[in-house]
Amino acid sequence: MDIQCSDWELDLFKKIGAAADKLQMPCFLIGGFVRDKLINRATKDADIVCVGDGIRLAQEVAQLFQPKPNVHFFKTFGTAQIKVNDFDIEFVGARKESYQESSRKPMVENGTIEDDQNRRDFTINALAIGLNETNFGTLVDPFDGLLDLENKIIRTPLNPDITFSDDPLRMMRCIRFASQLGFYIEEQTFLAIERNKDRIAIVSQERITDELNKIIASPKPSVGFDLLFKSKLLSVIFPSMQALSGAEYVDGLGHKDNFYHTLEVLDNTAKQSTNLWLRWAAILHDIGKPATKRFEEGHGWTFHGHEVVGMRMVSKIFKQLKLPLNEHMKYVEKLVLLHLRPISLSKDEITDAAMRRLLFDASDDLEDLMILCKSDITSKNQAKVKRFLANFDLVLERLKIVEEKDKIRNWKPPIDGAIIMQTFQLGPSKEVGVIKTAVREAILDGLIKNNYDAAFEYMLQQAAQLGLKKP
């Protein structure tokens, strides 16, 4: 076996081969494990294809281990899975597939190893290695996948129009592999993505978003988004991001292309954090700009309030993409809304009150917000970039001083709604909210001290202005 396997892996594959020989089944290691081992990429699972009953082979292999692993099988699909030492192994019989135009679910019949390799998405995923005693370690490579792997090329084994039309999710996978691996998509394969882009409509949104998240999680996610954009697939799956593209000029005054600016911000963020949701905040930080773009005579292009509009768009986009509508969405909303705030705080005349307000609003997400804000500096003027970054460092230092003094971060005001209702014998009402907000804002603005007595006295004053008295 030419690929670099550990002794444990080698022993595992010999056991699988022995079980296949006992059942008189041709058996092969195929797909991602082979690909990743050949490019020294970490692997955590393996796919085994046999010419025969994959479930039966899995059951036979399980007998060779103590303790015996559970065999999880799916009779409808003819697949089985076992886990040995936290290593997942999936078994399936070799298949021949045919498709109907309205569905990406194939009609399946038993096939040969050649049939199974023909149905694979890309040549680099069609590589197979024999596991039987007679061919153990022999590479089966009918489509020159090894050469494509060496040349960092992604292409389909058969006609790409057929491959992508049969299962349109393969278009997303093609771009995802290019982004994850740093590979190039062969020209005819790429052109076929553009021709078949509308076929993606038959794929569930969950599967599309899963591939999109894998692109976002790749080392340089701009690679994937640029390919989605150039293939026009982005306009189908994520039109609000496509809308960021282009620069417009009036009287010689233009604005930057906000799509490619966003990709720069995304890459800058990815260099500093693997947090998927922080990367989503980078993607969406300027999403409100197309809706707020205006040209002002004598001034140029403006995007006033784009952070507020963008924040409101987040929930709609998350719903459309079937992303979780939970704390992750609220986190992205918060960062989109606040992403301009630290820039304004870099000015000398900004008060401690403004610092306290940012500490309160950002709370635990302040560090992530600052990563996003630093990533948002994409000017080609290096002197300008250096100046902005130095200003951010000053903001961070000043925030640290204010926090040590006022303890506002993750702070809860000493007077809450329950105290207000109890004091004035009120039920939930508008007046309670008004008083509660007034107390909180007074402390943040430094008008009163951050303690119970000062806050209680201020509460009484605000209540009196509303005509309320203690009973």
C-alpha positions as a Python dict, from the first residue, in 0.01 Angstrom:
ca = {
    (1, 'M'): (0, 0, 0),
    (2, 'D'): (166, 322, -122),
    (3, 'I'): (-25, 557, 109),
    (4, 'Q'): (123, 627, 451),
    (5, 'C'): (-96, 436, 698),
    (6, 'S'): (-26, 382, 1065),
    (7, 'D'): (37, 27, 1186),
    (8, 'W'): (-309, 30, 1344),
    (9, 'E'): (-475, 136, 1016),
    (10, 'L'): (-278, -122, 820),
    (11, 'D'): (-389, -396, 1060),
    (12, 'L'): (-750, -272, 1033),
    (13, 'F'): (-749, -290, 653),
    (14, 'K'): (-591, -635, 653),
    (15, 'K'): (-870, -756, 881),
    (16, 'I'): (-1131, -607, 648),
    (17, 'G'): (-961, -775, 352),
    (18, 'A'): (-953, -1108, 535),
    (19, 'A'): (-1324, -1083, 612),
    (20, 'A'): (-1395, -1002, 246),
    (21, 'D'): (-1186, -1300, 133),
    (22, 'K'): (-1383, -1526, 368),
    (23, 'L'): (-1706, -1404, 204),
    (24, 'Q'): (-1544, -1422, -143),
    (25, 'M'): (-1610, -1053, -207),
    (26, 'P'): (-1382, -813, -396),
    (27, 'C'): (-1327, -527, -150),
    (28, 'F'): (-1175, -179, -182),
    (29, 'L'): (-1086, 124, 27),
    (30, 'I'): (-1222, 421, -169),
    (31, 'G'): (-1278, 794, -172),
    (32, 'G'): (-1186, 1054, 88),
    (33, 'F'): (-953, 841, 301),
    (34, 'V'): (-737, 757, 0),
    (35, 'R'): (-740, 1116, -125),
    (36, 'D'): (-655, 1269, 210),
    (37, 'K'): (-378, 1021, 292),
    (38, 'L'): (-212, 1093, -43),
    (39, 'I'): (-200, 1467, 36),
    (40, 'N'): (-109, 1420, 405),
    (41, 'R'): (-444, 1547, 529),
    (42, 'A'): (-587, 1424, 860),
    (43, 'T'): (-848, 1149, 829),
    (44, 'K'): (-1107, 1027, 1078),
    (45, 'D'): (-1310, 778, 875),
    (46, 'A'): (-1292, 540, 580),
    (47, 'D'): (-1531, 413, 314),
    (48, 'I'): (-1522, 49, 208),
    (49, 'V'): (-1693, -66, -111),
    (50, 'C'): (-1738, -434, -187),
    (51, 'V'): (-1882, -623, -480),
    (52, 'G'): (-2157, -782, -275),
    (53, 'D'): (-2350, -720, 46),
    (54, 'G'): (-2192, -432, 241),
    (55, 'I'): (-2401, -501, 552),
    (56, 'R'): (-2290, -863, 561),
    (57, 'L'): (-1926, -758, 526),
    (58, 'A'): (-1960, -509, 813),
    (59, 'Q'): (-2106, -780, 1035),
    (60, 'E'): (-1819, -1014, 947),
    (61, 'V'): (-1558, -746, 1018),
    (62, 'A'): (-1719, -663, 1356),
    (63, 'Q'): (-1657, -1025, 1464),
    (64, 'L'): (-1280, -964, 1443),
    (65, 'F'): (-1270, -705, 1724),
    (66, 'Q'): (-1300, -729, 2101),
    (67, 'P'): (-1509, -576, 2232),
    (68, 'K'): (-1727, -630, 1929),
    (69, 'P'): (-1843, -294, 1784),
    (70, 'N'): (-2209, -232, 1714),
    (71, 'V'): (-2310, -257, 1351),
    (72, 'H'): (-2544, 23, 1250),
    (73, 'F'): (-2701, -59, 918),
    (74, 'F'): (-2954, 94, 682),
    (75, 'K'): (-3112, -186, 483),
    (76, 'T'): (-3290, 50, 244),
    (77, 'F'): (-2956, 194, 130),
    (78, 'G'): (-2749, -122, 174),
    (79, 'T'): (-2499, 59, 398),
    (80, 'A'): (-2352, -26, 736),
    (81, 'Q'): (-2124, 154, 979),
    (82, 'I'): (-1900, 47, 1266),
    (83, 'K'): (-1672, 246, 1493),
    (84, 'V'): (-1336, 109, 1609),
    (85, 'N'): (-1118, 323, 1840),
    (86, 'D'): (-1320, 635, 1745),
    (87, 'F'): (-1252, 561, 1377),
    (88, 'D'): (-1566, 539, 1161),
    (89, 'I'): (-1581, 277, 887),
    (90, 'E'): (-1870, 269, 640),
    (91, 'F'): (-1944, -31, 420),
    (92, 'V'): (-2150, -38, 102),
    (93, 'G'): (-2193, -267, -193),
    (94, 'A'): (-2070, -144, -531),
    (95, 'R'): (-2353, 33, -711),
    (96, 'K'): (-2465, 148, -1049),
    (97, 'E'): (-2688, 458, -1045),
    (98, 'S'): (-2937, 629, -1277),
    (99, 'Y'): (-3126, 951, -1213),
    (100, 'Q'): (-3458, 1116, -1289),
    (101, 'E'): (-3459, 1485, -1375),
    (102, 'S'): (-3683, 1588, -1085),
    (103, 'S'): (-3472, 1431, -808),
    (104, 'R'): (-3111, 1389, -695),
    (105, 'K'): (-3202, 1053, -540),
    (106, 'P'): (-3076, 784, -777),
    (107, 'M'): (-3225, 453, -877),
    (108, 'V'): (-2965, 202, -760),
    (109, 'E'): (-2871, -149, -870),
    (110, 'N'): (-2580, -373, -783),
    (111, 'G'): (-2266, -306, -985),
    (112, 'T'): (-1895, -361, -1025),
    (113, 'I'): (-1609, -156, -884),
    (114, 'E'): (-1593, 15, -1225),
    (115, 'D'): (-1962, 109, -1200),
    (116, 'D'): (-1904, 246, -852),
    (117, 'Q'): (-1609, 459, -961),
    (118, 'N'): (-1810, 590, -1257),
    (119, 'R'): (-2074, 729, -1019),
    (120, 'R'): (-1819, 919, -805),
    (121, 'D'): (-1828, 1298, -811),
    (122, 'F'): (-1462, 1376, -889),
    (123, 'T'): (-1159, 1187, -1012),
    (124, 'I'): (-973, 1254, -687),
    (125, 'N'): (-1260, 1086, -500),
    (126, 'A'): (-1272, 784, -731),
    (127, 'L'): (-934, 648, -623),
    (128, 'A'): (-962, 296, -482),
    (129, 'I'): (-716, 57, -317),
    (130, 'G'): (-762, -318, -317),
    (131, 'L'): (-791, -488, 24),
    (132, 'N'): (-815, -856, -75),
    (133, 'E'): (-507, -1071, -27),
    (134, 'T'): (-450, -1098, -403),
    (135, 'N'): (-450, -721, -465),
    (136, 'F'): (-382, -567, -122),
    (137, 'G'): (-250, -214, -165),
    (138, 'T'): (-307, -199, -541),
    (139, 'L'): (-434, 140, -664),
    (140, 'V'): (-734, 130, -900),
    (141, 'D'): (-737, 463, -1084),
    (142, 'P'): (-933, 457, -1412),
    (143, 'F'): (-964, 837, -1442),
    (144, 'D'): (-606, 949, -1362),
    (145, 'G'): (-722, 1081, -1025),
    (146, 'L'): (-370, 1044, -887),
    (147, 'L'): (-237, 1277, -1156),
    (148, 'D'): (-516, 1526, -1083),
    (149, 'L'): (-428, 1506, -714),
    (150, 'E'): (-64, 1581, -792),
    (151, 'N'): (-162, 1872, -1018),
    (152, 'K'): (-427, 2000, -772),
    (153, 'I'): (-709, 1972, -1026),
    (154, 'I'): (-1076, 1897, -962),
    (155, 'R'): (-1272, 1744, -1248),
    (156, 'T'): (-1552, 1495, -1290),
    (157, 'P'): (-1487, 1135, -1401),
    (158, 'L'): (-1756, 1154, -1670),
    (159, 'N'): (-1930, 1438, -1858),
    (160, 'P'): (-1963, 1720, -1599),
    (161, 'D'): (-2305, 1826, -1730),
    (162, 'I'): (-2437, 1478, -1655),
    (163, 'T'): (-2257, 1460, -1320),
    (164, 'F'): (-2395, 1796, -1202),
    (165, 'S'): (-2741, 1756, -1352),
    (166, 'D'): (-2778, 1413, -1188),
    (167, 'D'): (-2680, 1543, -844),
    (168, 'P'): (-2656, 1925, -836),
    (169, 'L'): (-2514, 1925, -482),
    (170, 'R'): (-2191, 1811, -647),
    (171, 'M'): (-2151, 2169, -777),
    (172, 'M'): (-2133, 2293, -417),
    (173, 'R'): (-1899, 2007, -325),
    (174, 'C'): (-1674, 2091, -622),
    (175, 'I'): (-1633, 2449, -502),
    (176, 'R'): (-1600, 2337, -142),
    (177, 'F'): (-1311, 2103, -226),
    (178, 'A'): (-1140, 2381, -422),
    (179, 'S'): (-1172, 2608, -118),
    (180, 'Q'): (-1069, 2348, 140),
    (181, 'L'): (-779, 2199, -53),
    (182, 'G'): (-658, 2500, -251),
    (183, 'F'): (-720, 2310, -579),
    (184, 'Y'): (-819, 2441, -923),
    (185, 'I'): (-1142, 2344, -1098),
    (186, 'E'): (-1079, 2215, -1450),
    (187, 'E'): (-1224, 2453, -1711),
    (188, 'Q'): (-1499, 2233, -1857),
    (189, 'T'): (-1602, 2123, -1510),
    (190, 'F'): (-1631, 2487, -1398),
    (191, 'L'): (-1827, 2593, -1708),
    (192, 'A'): (-2069, 2308, -1640),
    (193, 'I'): (-2144, 2456, -1297),
    (194, 'E'): (-2263, 2778, -1460),
    (195, 'R'): (-2471, 2586, -1714),
    (196, 'N'): (-2637, 2375, -1446),
    (197, 'K'): (-2664, 2632, -1165),
    (198, 'D'): (-3045, 2640, -1168),
    (199, 'R'): (-3056, 2264, -1104),
    (200, 'I'): (-2954, 2340, -745),
    (201, 'A'): (-3327, 2410, -685),
    (202, 'I'): (-3394, 2036, -642),
    (203, 'V'): (-3146, 2016, -350),
    (204, 'S'): (-3268, 2075, 6),
    (205, 'Q'): (-3162, 2403, 165),
    (206, 'E'): (-3009, 2213, 457),
    (207, 'R'): (-2766, 2029, 228),
    (208, 'I'): (-2673, 2350, 43),
    (209, 'T'): (-2610, 2536, 368),
    (210, 'D'): (-2402, 2249, 505),
    (211, 'E'): (-2168, 2282, 206),
    (212, 'L'): (-2171, 2662, 241),
    (213, 'N'): (-2065, 2633, 605),
    (214, 'K'): (-1780, 2401, 503),
    (215, 'I'): (-1664, 2663, 252),
    (216, 'I'): (-1682, 2930, 524),
    (217, 'A'): (-1479, 2706, 757),
    (218, 'S'): (-1202, 2652, 501),
    (219, 'P'): (-859, 2814, 551),
    (220, 'K'): (-922, 3086, 291),
    (221, 'P'): (-1300, 3102, 241),
    (222, 'S'): (-1281, 3379, -20),
    (223, 'V'): (-1164, 3115, -269),
    (224, 'G'): (-1498, 2936, -244),
    (225, 'F'): (-1710, 3252, -252),
    (226, 'D'): (-1522, 3387, -553),
    (227, 'L'): (-1593, 3061, -738),
    (228, 'L'): (-1959, 3071, -632),
    (229, 'F'): (-1977, 3427, -763),
    (230, 'K'): (-1799, 3365, -1094),
    (231, 'S'): (-2003, 3052, -1164),
    (232, 'K'): (-2322, 3252, -1089),
    (233, 'L'): (-2424, 2985, -840),
    (234, 'L'): (-2414, 3249, -565),
    (235, 'S'): (-2694, 3445, -732),
    (236, 'V'): (-2916, 3138, -695),
    (237, 'I'): (-2829, 3027, -342),
    (238, 'F'): (-2745, 3360, -171),
    (239, 'P'): (-2876, 3656, -377),
    (240, 'S'): (-2840, 3911, -96),
    (241, 'M'): (-2465, 3850, -91),
    (242, 'Q'): (-2449, 3868, -471),
    (243, 'A'): (-2616, 4212, -442),
    (244, 'L'): (-2301, 4348, -273),
    (245, 'S'): (-2103, 4319, -598),
    (246, 'G'): (-2007, 4604, -825),
    (247, 'A'): (-1885, 4961, -791),
    (248, 'E'): (-2079, 5262, -917),
    (249, 'Y'): (-1940, 5601, -1023),
    (250, 'V'): (-2110, 5943, -1042),
    (251, 'D'): (-1912, 6256, -1134),
    (252, 'G'): (-1591, 6057, -1096),
    (253, 'L'): (-1679, 5954, -741),
    (254, 'G'): (-1711, 5582, -677),
    (255, 'H'): (-1734, 5336, -392),
    (256, 'K'): (-1547, 5012, -340),
    (257, 'D'): (-1689, 4679, -455),
    (258, 'N'): (-1851, 4567, -131),
    (259, 'F'): (-1859, 4201, -237),
    (260, 'Y'): (-1482, 4175, -272),
    (261, 'H'): (-1435, 4396, 32),
    (262, 'T'): (-1648, 4145, 227),
    (263, 'L'): (-1428, 3859, 104),
    (264, 'E'): (-1120, 4043, 231),
    (265, 'V'): (-1287, 4096, 570),
    (266, 'L'): (-1384, 3727, 577),
    (267, 'D'): (-1029, 3613, 505),
    (268, 'N'): (-886, 3855, 762),
    (269, 'T'): (-1129, 3716, 1019),
    (270, 'A'): (-1046, 3357, 925),
    (271, 'K'): (-677, 3424, 992),
    (272, 'Q'): (-763, 3512, 1353),
    (273, 'S'): (-1052, 3283, 1442),
    (274, 'T'): (-1209, 2949, 1351),
    (275, 'N'): (-1543, 3061, 1500),
    (276, 'L'): (-1798, 2987, 1226),
    (277, 'W'): (-2043, 3249, 1354),
    (278, 'L'): (-1779, 3522, 1371),
    (279, 'R'): (-1707, 3439, 1007),
    (280, 'W'): (-2080, 3469, 933),
    (281, 'A'): (-2072, 3813, 1099),
    (282, 'A'): (-1789, 3906, 862),
    (283, 'I'): (-1997, 3789, 566),
    (284, 'L'): (-2300, 3990, 677),
    (285, 'H'): (-2140, 4298, 830),
    (286, 'D'): (-2210, 4512, 520),
    (287, 'I'): (-2513, 4322, 391),
    (288, 'G'): (-2730, 4630, 446),
    (289, 'K'): (-2523, 4851, 214),
    (290, 'P'): (-2716, 4790, -113),
    (291, 'A'): (-3040, 4898, 56),
    (292, 'T'): (-2886, 5214, 206),
    (293, 'K'): (-2663, 5328, -81),
    (294, 'R'): (-2717, 5695, -171),
    (295, 'F'): (-2520, 5953, -370),
    (296, 'E'): (-2494, 6292, -200),
    (297, 'E'): (-2394, 6586, -418),
    (298, 'G'): (-2058, 6727, -321),
    (299, 'H'): (-1993, 6439, -83),
    (300, 'G'): (-2013, 6111, -269),
    (301, 'W'): (-2159, 5773, -182),
    (302, 'T'): (-2305, 5707, 162),
    (303, 'F'): (-2445, 5400, 337),
    (304, 'H'): (-2601, 5565, 641),
    (305, 'G'): (-2757, 5319, 884),
    (306, 'H'): (-2640, 5011, 695),
    (307, 'E'): (-2546, 4845, 1023),
    (308, 'V'): (-2906, 4875, 1151),
    (309, 'V'): (-3056, 4758, 821),
    (310, 'G'): (-2801, 4475, 806),
    (311, 'M'): (-2882, 4363, 1160),
    (312, 'R'): (-3251, 4341, 1065),
    (313, 'M'): (-3164, 4136, 756),
    (314, 'V'): (-2975, 3872, 957),
    (315, 'S'): (-3282, 3686, 1083),
    (316, 'K'): (-3437, 3679, 735),
    (317, 'I'): (-3117, 3540, 585),
    (318, 'F'): (-3080, 3281, 861),
    (319, 'K'): (-3439, 3166, 797),
    (320, 'Q'): (-3383, 3145, 422),
    (321, 'L'): (-3061, 2947, 462),
    (322, 'K'): (-3203, 2725, 738),
    (323, 'L'): (-2933, 2842, 979),
    (324, 'P'): (-3011, 2813, 1352),
    (325, 'L'): (-3248, 3080, 1485),
    (326, 'N'): (-3091, 3076, 1830),
    (327, 'E'): (-2808, 3241, 2020),
    (328, 'H'): (-2581, 3206, 1716),
    (329, 'M'): (-2817, 3427, 1512),
    (330, 'K'): (-2841, 3680, 1797),
    (331, 'Y'): (-2460, 3686, 1820),
    (332, 'V'): (-2431, 3764, 1447),
    (333, 'E'): (-2704, 4031, 1477),
    (334, 'K'): (-2513, 4194, 1762),
    (335, 'L'): (-2180, 4204, 1578),
    (336, 'V'): (-2337, 4337, 1258),
    (337, 'L'): (-2511, 4614, 1457),
    (338, 'L'): (-2200, 4710, 1653),
    (339, 'H'): (-1929, 4673, 1389),
    (340, 'L'): (-1891, 5050, 1335),
    (341, 'R'): (-1887, 5146, 1703),
    (342, 'P'): (-1517, 5084, 1785),
    (343, 'I'): (-1417, 5296, 1483),
    (344, 'S'): (-1601, 5597, 1626),
    (345, 'L'): (-1440, 5532, 1966),
    (346, 'S'): (-1093, 5585, 1822),
    (347, 'K'): (-1143, 5961, 1834),
    (348, 'D'): (-987, 6157, 2121),
    (349, 'E'): (-1304, 6333, 2234),
    (350, 'I'): (-1501, 6014, 2299),
    (351, 'T'): (-1620, 6002, 2660),
    (352, 'D'): (-1595, 5727, 2919),
    (353, 'A'): (-1975, 5702, 2892),
    (354, 'A'): (-1942, 5589, 2529),
    (355, 'M'): (-1683, 5332, 2638),
    (356, 'R'): (-1913, 5205, 2912),
    (357, 'R'): (-2197, 5174, 2664),
    (358, 'L'): (-1987, 4960, 2425),
    (359, 'L'): (-1869, 4741, 2713),
    (360, 'F'): (-2231, 4691, 2817),
    (361, 'D'): (-2364, 4630, 2464),
    (362, 'A'): (-2084, 4398, 2350),
    (363, 'S'): (-2034, 4219, 2686),
    (364, 'D'): (-1874, 3874, 2633),
    (365, 'D'): (-1844, 3931, 2258),
    (366, 'L'): (-1618, 4237, 2279),
    (367, 'E'): (-1302, 4050, 2171),
    (368, 'D'): (-1482, 3900, 1872),
    (369, 'L'): (-1620, 4243, 1781),
    (370, 'M'): (-1269, 4386, 1784),
    (371, 'I'): (-1147, 4102, 1559),
    (372, 'L'): (-1424, 4188, 1313),
    (373, 'C'): (-1348, 4561, 1329),
    (374, 'K'): (-976, 4509, 1269),
    (375, 'S'): (-1056, 4272, 984),
    (376, 'D'): (-1276, 4543, 832),
    (377, 'I'): (-969, 4758, 760),
    (378, 'T'): (-892, 4662, 401),
    (379, 'S'): (-740, 4979, 258),
    (380, 'K'): (-453, 4940, 12),
    (381, 'N'): (-295, 5241, 185),
    (382, 'Q'): (-68, 5066, 436),
    (383, 'A'): (-5, 5387, 631),
    (384, 'K'): (-378, 5427, 679),
    (385, 'V'): (-412, 5063, 788),
    (386, 'K'): (-128, 5106, 1037),
    (387, 'R'): (-288, 5420, 1180),
    (388, 'F'): (-630, 5254, 1218),
    (389, 'L'): (-480, 4948, 1388),
    (390, 'A'): (-287, 5169, 1630),
    (391, 'N'): (-611, 5353, 1711),
    (392, 'F'): (-783, 5022, 1782),
    (393, 'D'): (-508, 4930, 2024),
    (394, 'L'): (-566, 5260, 2205),
    (395, 'V'): (-942, 5187, 2218),
    (396, 'L'): (-875, 4845, 2369),
    (397, 'E'): (-646, 4996, 2631),
    (398, 'R'): (-902, 5262, 2720),
    (399, 'L'): (-1181, 5002, 2737),
    (400, 'K'): (-969, 4801, 2977),
    (401, 'I'): (-918, 5106, 3203),
    (402, 'V'): (-1291, 5194, 3202),
    (403, 'E'): (-1389, 4833, 3274),
    (404, 'E'): (-1148, 4806, 3567),
    (405, 'K'): (-1291, 5127, 3709),
    (406, 'D'): (-1664, 5079, 3646),
    (407, 'K'): (-1713, 4699, 3612),
    (408, 'I'): (-1977, 4751, 3344),
    (409, 'R'): (-1906, 4447, 3127),
    (410, 'N'): (-2171, 4176, 3181),
    (411, 'W'): (-2323, 4422, 3427),
    (412, 'K'): (-2681, 4415, 3549),
    (413, 'P'): (-2827, 4741, 3681),
    (414, 'P'): (-2893, 4739, 4060),
    (415, 'I'): (-3259, 4827, 3996),
    (416, 'D'): (-3461, 4583, 3787),
    (417, 'G'): (-3825, 4559, 3681),
    (418, 'A'): (-3924, 4349, 3981),
    (419, 'I'): (-3803, 4618, 4227),
    (420, 'I'): (-3985, 4891, 4035),
    (421, 'M'): (-4313, 4697, 4029),
    (422, 'Q'): (-4286, 4610, 4399),
    (423, 'T'): (-4203, 4968, 4501),
    (424, 'F'): (-4495, 5128, 4316),
    (425, 'Q'): (-4738, 4832, 4326),
    (426, 'L'): (-4739, 4809, 3947),
    (427, 'G'): (-4793, 4523, 3709),
    (428, 'P'): (-4590, 4483, 3386),
    (429, 'S'): (-4637, 4815, 3203),
    (430, 'K'): (-4480, 5080, 2985),
    (431, 'E'): (-4394, 5289, 3293),
    (432, 'V'): (-4182, 5009, 3437),
    (433, 'G'): (-3981, 4989, 3117),
    (434, 'V'): (-3933, 5367, 3102),
    (435, 'I'): (-3801, 5385, 3460),
    (436, 'K'): (-3579, 5079, 3420),
    (437, 'T'): (-3423, 5222, 3101),
    (438, 'A'): (-3373, 5564, 3261),
    (439, 'V'): (-3182, 5415, 3556),
    (440, 'R'): (-2964, 5204, 3331),
    (441, 'E'): (-2882, 5494, 3098),
    (442, 'A'): (-2803, 5728, 3390),
    (443, 'I'): (-2544, 5484, 3524),
    (444, 'L'): (-2392, 5425, 3179),
    (445, 'D'): (-2373, 5800, 3120),
    (446, 'G'): (-2207, 5855, 3458),
    (447, 'L'): (-2491, 6072, 3591),
    (448, 'I'): (-2527, 5857, 3904),
    (449, 'K'): (-2306, 5606, 4082),
    (450, 'N'): (-2331, 5237, 4003),
    (451, 'N'): (-2484, 5128, 4336),
    (452, 'Y'): (-2827, 5042, 4477),
    (453, 'D'): (-2884, 5355, 4685),
    (454, 'A'): (-2806, 5598, 4403),
    (455, 'A'): (-3010, 5394, 4156),
    (456, 'F'): (-3309, 5370, 4398),
    (457, 'E'): (-3311, 5747, 4454),
    (458, 'Y'): (-3295, 5810, 4079),
    (459, 'M'): (-3580, 5560, 4029),
    (460, 'L'): (-3797, 5764, 4269),
    (461, 'Q'): (-3717, 6084, 4078),
    (462, 'Q'): (-3806, 5930, 3742),
    (463, 'A'): (-4126, 5781, 3882),
    (464, 'A'): (-4230, 6121, 4019),
    (465, 'Q'): (-4194, 6271, 3672),
    (466, 'L'): (-4439, 6007, 3553),
    (467, 'G'): (-4681, 6092, 3833),
    (468, 'L'): (-4605, 5776, 4031),
    (469, 'K'): (-4562, 5765, 4409),
    (470, 'K'): (-4485, 5496, 4662),
    (471, 'P'): (-4812, 5373, 4815),
}
